[in-house]
Amino acid sequence: MFQLLKTPIGRLRILGFLEGISLIVLVFIAVPLKYWGGQPALVKLIGPIHGLLFTLFVLTTLSAGVTYRWKFSETSWKVLIACIVPFGTFYVDRYILAREQSIWENRKD
């Protein structure tokens, strides 16, 4: 895990995991509890946390896109869209970010 913190794409992968979990908890647990159970406390707790993680994910995606010279039409838009779809960040992590990370780790300049 500490290895992931050393690179922009590794940090993006960690943020993607955390943002994905927060979105799932918010959409599938907190919001139903608020509207069907009359208990808004979890939304008040998870909402700001998810908002912060969402913002950090977007900023880190843009930073990684610049660092790794991603073309917006090929990679960046997919990663950005993933953070608004439940389970999207997990898909992007497995099929895009893990591949991009291995390409850059194996690259010999």
Backbone as a chain_set.jsonl record, in Angstrom:
{"seq": "MFQLLKTPIGRLRILGFLEGISLIVLVFIAVPLKYWGGQPALVKLIGPIHGLLFTLFVLTTLSAGVTYRWKFSETSWKVLIACIVPFGTFYVDRYILAREQSIWENRKD", "coords": {"N": [[0.812, -1.19, 0.0], [1.936, 1.254, 0.799], [3.641, 1.609, -1.286], [1.988, 2.473, -3.325], [1.498, 5.098, -2.618], [3.638, 6.547, -3.497], [3.521, 7.377, -6.144], [1.757, 9.465, -8.54], [-0.32, 8.124, -9.898], [-0.712, 5.948, -8.272], [-1.631, 7.159, -5.933], [-3.999, 8.15, -6.972], [-5.357, 5.762, -7.453], [-5.776, 4.854, -4.82], [-7.386, 6.948, -3.817], [-9.52, 6.622, -5.558], [-10.562, 4.174, -4.725], [-11.403, 4.828, -2.094], [-13.215, 6.916, -2.651], [-15.069, 5.55, -4.192], [-16.107, 3.69, -2.32], [-17.258, 5.507, -0.505], [-19.249, 6.661, -2.123], [-20.893, 4.457, -2.664], [-21.778, 3.795, -0.057], [-23.13, 6.155, 0.521], [-25.152, 6.32, -1.523], [-26.471, 3.809, -1.467], [-26.976, 3.164, 1.184], [-27.052, 5.398, 3.082], [-28.776, 7.393, 1.871], [-31.22, 5.92, 1.331], [-31.833, 5.347, 4.044], [-32.305, 7.908, 4.946], [-34.57, 8.823, 3.438], [-36.464, 6.718, 3.481], [-36.332, 5.744, 6.017], [-36.36, 7.897, 7.659], [-34.075, 8.902, 8.876], [-31.691, 11.08, 8.827], [-29.054, 11.328, 9.668], [-26.795, 9.804, 8.822], [-26.416, 10.625, 6.183], [-25.708, 13.258, 6.618], [-23.252, 12.841, 7.795], [-21.714, 11.207, 5.969], [-22.028, 12.541, 3.518], [-20.462, 15.096, 3.343], [-17.9, 13.958, 3.591], [-17.776, 12.29, 1.352], [-18.015, 14.286, -0.589], [-15.58, 15.696, -0.273], [-13.736, 13.63, -0.895], [-14.521, 13.138, -3.539], [-13.863, 15.606, -4.766], [-11.065, 15.628, -4.34], [-10.429, 13.338, -5.822], [-11.078, 14.144, -8.456], [-9.292, 16.324, -8.81], [-6.847, 14.981, -8.459], [-6.991, 13.206, -10.578], [-6.829, 14.967, -12.741], [-4.258, 15.974, -12.254], [-2.7, 13.628, -12.48], [-3.268, 13.043, -15.123], [-1.954, 15.125, -16.447], [0.69, 14.649, -15.602], [1.216, 12.051, -16.623], [0.683, 12.467, -19.241], [-1.852, 11.906, -20.413], [-4.238, 11.537, -22.976], [-7.145, 13.383, -23.258], [-9.331, 12.419, -24.691], [-8.894, 9.713, -24.697], [-8.252, 8.58, -22.125], [-8.553, 10.251, -19.737], [-11.276, 11.237, -19.572], [-12.716, 8.914, -19.118], [-11.86, 8.118, -16.593], [-12.707, 10.309, -15.08], [-15.513, 10.234, -15.441], [-16.046, 7.882, -14.158], [-16.137, 8.419, -11.428], [-18.655, 9.331, -10.85], [-20.401, 7.309, -11.158], [-21.822, 4.626, -9.471], [-19.699, 2.047, -8.35], [-18.02, 2.563, -10.441], [-15.395, 3.585, -10.089], [-14.028, 1.359, -9.229], [-14.044, -0.305, -11.455], [-12.576, 1.275, -13.276], [-10.157, 1.38, -11.912], [-9.293, -1.285, -12.065], [-9.233, -1.88, -14.867], [-8.073, 0.282, -16.222], [-6.37, 2.081, -14.658], [-4.608, 0.321, -13.261], [-3.334, -0.893, -15.418], [-2.149, 1.363, -16.649], [-0.405, 2.108, -14.596], [1.331, -0.123, -14.482], [2.497, 0.058, -16.997], [3.979, 2.447, -16.774], [5.682, 1.766, -14.686], [7.216, -0.255, -15.803], [8.482, 0.996, -17.817], [11.365, 2.022, -19.529], [13.317, 4.625, -19.711]], "CA": [[0.0, 0.0, 0.0], [2.805, 2.429, 0.849], [4.215, 1.745, -2.623], [1.043, 3.252, -4.127], [1.563, 6.512, -2.243], [4.827, 7.176, -4.08], [3.293, 7.866, -7.502], [0.446, 10.1, -8.721], [-1.345, 7.147, -10.28], [-0.978, 5.146, -7.074], [-2.5, 7.971, -5.068], [-5.303, 8.181, -7.638], [-5.993, 4.464, -7.218], [-6.243, 4.833, -3.432], [-8.519, 7.871, -3.74], [-10.632, 6.005, -6.284], [-11.152, 3.162, -3.852], [-12.097, 5.512, -1.003], [-14.345, 7.647, -3.223], [-16.056, 4.541, -4.588], [-16.759, 3.195, -1.103], [-18.114, 6.564, 0.048], [-20.414, 6.807, -2.993], [-21.761, 3.298, -2.445], [-22.413, 3.961, 1.25], [-24.062, 7.277, 0.425], [-26.288, 6.039, -2.409], [-27.21, 2.577, -1.168], [-27.282, 3.02, 2.607], [-27.415, 6.652, 3.755], [-29.94, 8.047, 1.258], [-32.444, 5.181, 1.685], [-32.151, 5.554, 5.461], [-32.847, 9.263, 5.106], [-35.887, 9.011, 2.851], [-37.41, 5.666, 3.854], [-36.258, 5.499, 7.45], [-36.453, 9.148, 8.398], [-32.849, 9.088, 9.653], [-30.749, 11.794, 7.957], [-27.74, 11.504, 10.3], [-25.706, 9.207, 8.035], [-26.178, 11.499, 5.03], [-24.974, 14.429, 7.126], [-21.881, 12.406, 8.081], [-21.039, 10.687, 4.772], [-22.103, 13.514, 2.423], [-19.261, 15.936, 3.23], [-16.716, 13.111, 3.37], [-17.809, 11.924, -0.066], [-17.725, 15.503, -1.365], [-14.139, 15.93, -0.206], [-13.062, 12.577, -1.667], [-14.848, 13.396, -4.94], [-13.039, 16.733, -5.208], [-9.667, 15.16, -4.389], [-10.303, 12.405, -6.942], [-11.068, 14.919, -9.699], [-8.028, 17.063, -8.883], [-5.755, 14.018, -8.636], [-7.106, 12.707, -11.956], [-6.263, 15.998, -13.626], [-2.816, 15.997, -12.016], [-2.109, 12.422, -13.085], [-3.392, 13.196, -16.57], [-0.861, 15.994, -16.896], [1.964, 13.964, -15.331], [1.393, 10.908, -17.512], [0.348, 12.918, -20.593], [-3.026, 11.218, -20.932], [-5.098, 12.27, -23.892], [-8.478, 13.455, -22.661], [-10.255, 11.592, -25.467], [-8.62, 8.29, -24.519], [-8.168, 8.09, -20.754], [-9.003, 11.142, -18.665], [-12.723, 11.335, -19.448], [-13.208, 7.664, -18.532], [-11.562, 8.157, -15.168], [-13.568, 11.33, -14.48], [-16.896, 9.744, -15.441], [-16.145, 6.767, -13.206], [-16.391, 8.848, -10.051], [-20.065, 9.66, -10.631], [-21.161, 6.079, -11.339], [-21.503, 3.647, -8.423], [-18.788, 0.972, -8.743], [-17.208, 2.992, -11.582], [-13.974, 3.736, -9.758], [-13.426, 0.024, -9.124], [-13.84, -0.741, -12.834], [-11.466, 2.058, -13.841], [-8.924, 0.957, -11.255], [-8.863, -2.59, -12.566], [-9.007, -1.978, -16.312], [-7.328, 1.407, -16.79], [-5.289, 2.597, -13.812], [-3.604, -0.727, -13.008], [-2.576, -1.028, -16.668], [-1.309, 2.558, -16.799], [0.66, 2.051, -13.599], [2.329, -1.122, -14.872], [3.217, 0.59, -18.169], [4.963, 3.426, -16.318], [6.68, 1.106, -13.849], [8.074, -1.079, -16.653], [9.071, 1.843, -18.839], [12.79, 2.318, -19.366], [13.649, 5.817, -20.526]], "C": [[0.861, 1.263, 0.0], [3.472, 2.668, -0.497], [3.306, 2.608, -3.507], [1.128, 4.74, -3.834], [2.705, 7.261, -2.918], [4.604, 7.766, -5.467], [1.924, 8.524, -7.601], [-0.655, 9.097, -9.077], [-1.683, 6.228, -9.113], [-1.888, 5.882, -6.107], [-3.906, 8.06, -5.656], [-6.051, 6.872, -7.409], [-6.535, 4.369, -5.794], [-7.458, 5.737, -3.272], [-9.741, 7.305, -4.458], [-11.341, 4.962, -5.447], [-11.98, 3.832, -2.75], [-13.334, 6.255, -1.507], [-15.445, 6.673, -3.633], [-16.82, 3.985, -3.401], [-17.705, 4.254, -0.551], [-19.368, 6.768, -0.8], [-21.402, 5.663, -2.784], [-22.494, 3.416, -1.11], [-23.461, 5.07, 1.188], [-25.32, 6.899, -0.353], [-27.13, 4.848, -1.938], [-27.563, 2.383, 0.306], [-27.83, 4.322, 3.192], [-28.68, 7.298, 3.176], [-31.225, 7.242, 1.504], [-32.825, 5.331, 3.162], [-32.779, 6.922, 5.693], [-34.298, 9.338, 4.633], [-36.9, 7.945, 3.255], [-37.429, 5.409, 5.356], [-36.356, 6.741, 8.299], [-35.243, 9.434, 9.277], [-31.775, 9.75, 8.783], [-29.323, 11.888, 8.504], [-26.598, 10.963, 9.447], [-25.396, 10.043, 6.79], [-25.38, 12.722, 5.458], [-23.522, 14.086, 7.434], [-21.127, 12.052, 6.8], [-21.01, 11.709, 3.635], [-20.868, 14.396, 2.29], [-17.973, 15.135, 2.998], [-16.637, 12.714, 1.901], [-17.484, 13.131, -0.95], [-16.241, 15.824, -1.4], [-13.383, 14.904, -1.041], [-13.309, 12.75, -3.162], [-13.966, 14.507, -5.506], [-11.577, 16.337, -5.326], [-9.446, 14.204, -5.55], [-10.223, 13.15, -8.271], [-9.747, 15.66, -9.86], [-6.844, 16.127, -9.113], [-5.797, 13.407, -10.031], [-6.501, 13.707, -12.931], [-4.746, 16.073, -13.482], [-2.123, 14.793, -12.655], [-2.175, 12.5, -14.604], [-2.294, 14.063, -17.154], [0.478, 15.279, -16.743], [2.242, 12.861, -16.337], [1.006, 11.206, -18.961], [-0.795, 12.111, -21.209], [-3.747, 12.116, -21.912], [-6.499, 12.226, -23.311], [-9.442, 12.511, -23.371], [-10.031, 10.098, -25.251], [-8.753, 7.816, -23.077], [-8.855, 8.984, -19.74], [-10.514, 11.17, -18.498], [-13.303, 10.079, -18.824], [-13.015, 7.656, -17.019], [-12.474, 9.163, -14.472], [-15.028, 10.882, -14.413], [-17.082, 8.656, -14.384], [-16.51, 7.218, -11.806], [-17.825, 9.27, -9.814], [-20.973, 8.448, -10.805], [-20.818, 5.121, -10.195], [-20.73, 2.457, -9.014], [-17.877, 1.358, -9.907], [-15.731, 3.098, -11.265], [-13.282, 2.386, -9.631], [-13.137, -0.548, -10.51], [-12.623, -0.041, -13.442], [-10.146, 1.648, -13.209], [-8.414, -0.337, -11.862], [-8.451, -2.56, -14.033], [-8.218, -0.828, -16.927], [-6.13, 1.775, -15.921], [-4.219, 1.554, -13.514], [-2.727, -0.927, -14.238], [-1.631, 0.151, -16.871], [-0.142, 2.532, -15.817], [1.731, 1.044, -14.002], [3.122, -0.668, -16.09], [4.319, 1.537, -17.711], [6.027, 2.808, -15.432], [7.67, 0.312, -14.686], [8.793, -0.282, -17.732], [10.536, 2.138, -18.518], [13.148, 3.463, -20.293], [15.124, 5.885, -20.818]], "O": [[0.562, 2.225, -0.707], [3.831, 3.8, -0.819], [3.79, 3.38, -4.335], [0.858, 5.56, -4.712], [2.727, 8.492, -2.904], [5.41, 8.575, -5.926], [1.021, 8.187, -6.836], [-1.786, 9.216, -8.606], [-2.822, 5.78, -8.985], [-2.805, 5.295, -5.533], [-4.891, 8.047, -4.919], [-7.263, 6.885, -7.192], [-7.634, 3.857, -5.584], [-8.45, 5.342, -2.66], [-10.871, 7.493, -4.007], [-12.568, 4.872, -5.455], [-13.123, 3.446, -2.506], [-14.381, 6.226, -0.861], [-16.627, 6.953, -3.436], [-18.039, 3.825, -3.462], [-18.832, 3.939, -0.168], [-20.442, 7.022, -0.255], [-22.611, 5.885, -2.733], [-23.697, 3.164, -1.04], [-24.552, 4.931, 1.741], [-26.433, 7.135, 0.116], [-28.358, 4.885, -2.007], [-28.374, 1.517, 0.634], [-28.936, 4.35, 3.731], [-29.562, 7.706, 3.931], [-32.241, 7.838, 1.859], [-34.007, 5.43, 3.49], [-33.67, 7.077, 6.528], [-35.158, 9.858, 5.345], [-38.089, 8.244, 3.36], [-38.418, 4.917, 5.899], [-36.427, 6.656, 9.525], [-35.353, 10.119, 10.293], [-31.033, 9.061, 8.083], [-28.462, 12.479, 7.853], [-25.544, 11.593, 9.356], [-24.236, 10.151, 6.39], [-24.483, 13.169, 4.743], [-22.651, 14.951, 7.343], [-20.022, 12.546, 6.575], [-20.051, 11.735, 2.863], [-20.273, 14.441, 1.213], [-17.072, 15.587, 2.292], [-15.576, 12.788, 1.282], [-16.764, 13.006, -1.94], [-15.706, 16.185, -2.448], [-12.49, 15.262, -1.808], [-12.404, 12.531, -3.968], [-13.394, 14.369, -6.587], [-10.919, 16.676, -6.31], [-8.399, 14.244, -6.197], [-9.391, 12.822, -9.117], [-9.147, 15.628, -10.934], [-5.938, 16.45, -9.881], [-4.749, 13.12, -10.609], [-5.754, 13.334, -13.835], [-4.032, 16.219, -14.474], [-1.08, 14.936, -13.294], [-1.248, 12.073, -15.292], [-1.766, 13.773, -18.227], [1.305, 15.303, -17.654], [3.356, 12.739, -16.847], [1.0, 10.31, -19.805], [-0.725, 11.69, -22.363], [-3.852, 13.323, -21.697], [-6.984, 11.166, -22.917], [-10.276, 11.874, -22.727], [-10.9, 9.295, -25.59], [-9.317, 6.749, -22.833], [-9.67, 8.502, -18.953], [-10.994, 11.129, -17.365], [-14.278, 10.156, -18.077], [-13.898, 7.24, -16.268], [-12.963, 8.889, -13.377], [-15.704, 11.134, -13.415], [-18.154, 8.532, -13.791], [-17.139, 6.463, -11.065], [-18.192, 9.546, -8.672], [-22.185, 8.551, -10.619], [-19.643, 4.833, -9.971], [-21.096, 1.936, -10.068], [-17.04, 0.554, -10.32], [-14.895, 2.735, -12.093], [-12.085, 2.274, -9.894], [-12.111, -1.197, -10.718], [-11.756, -0.679, -14.04], [-9.125, 1.576, -13.894], [-7.222, -0.464, -12.143], [-7.435, -3.147, -14.405], [-7.737, -0.953, -18.053], [-4.996, 1.778, -16.399], [-3.031, 1.879, -13.516], [-1.516, -1.111, -14.117], [-0.464, -0.029, -17.219], [0.98, 2.894, -16.171], [2.922, 1.331, -13.875], [4.308, -0.981, -16.201], [5.452, 1.457, -18.186], [7.166, 3.276, -15.422], [8.842, 0.21, -14.324], [9.615, -0.823, -18.472], [10.888, 2.459, -17.383], [13.266, 3.288, -21.506], [15.579, 6.814, -21.485]]}, "num_chains": 1, "name": "protein.A"}
